[in-house]
Amino acid sequence: MNILIREFSLQTHGFTDSLHFSPLFANWSSVNSLDVAFGAKLWTATTMHKGSNSFFSLGPKDKVNTQGLLEVLAESLSTSLPSRFLCIIPSQKTLPSSFLELVTMRSGSPLFNSENAEERISSCAMSIVLAVNKESLLIDPINWERFIDKLSVWSQSWHQGLIDFPPHTDALFRERAAFQHLPRALSKHPRNVAISSISMINFYDAFAPRSSKNLNSLPPRAIELISKMNCHPRFLSLLGILPNQLRALMKEYNHENLDEALLGIGKTLFFAGFRVWEKRQKLASQFWKDIAPENRTPISKRKKQKANDIAFQSNCKNPFHFLHKYRNLSKQRATRCLCSQFKVSSQTMDQQNIVSFFRHPTIAVKPTQNIFRSPLIPQVQPFKTRTDAIRTQHDRSKRRKVLYLTSTQEQISQLQQ
């Protein structure tokens, strides 16, 4: 269970009861209204689990319509909120199109915790299936190789052949480049609520209920002031703005150094809120820089929509939509969405070219030096032929005509003589 919670960032144990819910989860839901008193969320609407990372488990002896449960969960994926549902169910011949079979555990696998050795072994084949939308894989990436390694180590004491990873699912994950950022941290706020509920004054705690508890032993005036104090807006408390009822309560009981105490409480809350704001700014910057940089600038301000923007706006239902496809291992038919296309990137060699290891002899030649001229070779002087002499005479007569046209009368008489 710890492997599934960590690798798939699960927070809610769905469709369980007060006797079977796991304390490793932050929340749990039930269809029985009696479980609400034990901390369960009542599952009334079919889309109640949308926007959550939930876990569902059905045993071989549970009298539940497995196909009906899967269809209800598939409807909850039609949302832009990150949603994923991991289920351990008896193996089915067919699954809804939005579900992937991650692991198959054959009959005889020791899956269950029980004192009886026979009850630990599964009487039928079990499967781990996953339904996830594209926003969930974008926000909470899955490290598929690490999950396989951890599950293989966990089941190494089993008999050989009891656990299997479907090749099609393995190809779908391995042909995509997963994001390198960490998923969202698992919520611990139920523990904070349990701790803060003990305190009478909780106007500074965002997770604490507004209704005060354990106030029966106080005077009526103090109960009135504390009840109004706990209704103070939490956002103002993070800015260091204290409720007026706190000053009135301390003033009625003649608290010493009233102003200094209030000033210290206000500064403490302000700097605590500043640290929360600073952490949120860093997480937001990391989201826009590493997780979703293509959606940082509004598309309406761009003159031309690039291919990535068109892919981001598409209504593609492929859960691997935002993951770059760099090879085609699943051999699926390409769709109109750009996420189904892949390009083989031609990588340049980082190593040195092997030709550079061979040394070629170099000859230093001056720019004006003729490498073909040698004192041993006799140099032949050019000579004029009869044709060259006639051509030279014709050129001389042409020059005379030009001078005759441009010269004065005295120059012409000289030329005639």
Secondary structure, DSSP 4 states (H G I P E B T S, - for coil): -HHHHHHHT--EE-S--TTT--TTSSEEEES-GGGGGGTPEE--STTTTTTSEEEEE--TT----HHHHHHHHHHTTSSSS--EEEEEEE--S---TTEEEEEEE-TT-B-S--SSHHHHB-SS-EEEEEEE-HHHHHHS---HHHHHHHHHHHTTTSPTTSEE--HHHHHHHHTEE---SPPPPPP-HHHHHHHHTT-S--TT-SSS-SS--S-TTS-HHHHHHHHHHTTS-HHHHHTT---HHHHHHHHHTT-TTHHHHHHHHHHHHHHHHHHHHHHHHHHHHHIIIII-GGGSS-GGG-SS--HHHHHHHS----TTTTSEE---SS-PPP-SSGGG------PPP-SPPGGGGSPPP-----TT--TT--TTSPPPPP---HHHHHHHHHHHHHHHHHHHHHS-HHHHHHHH-
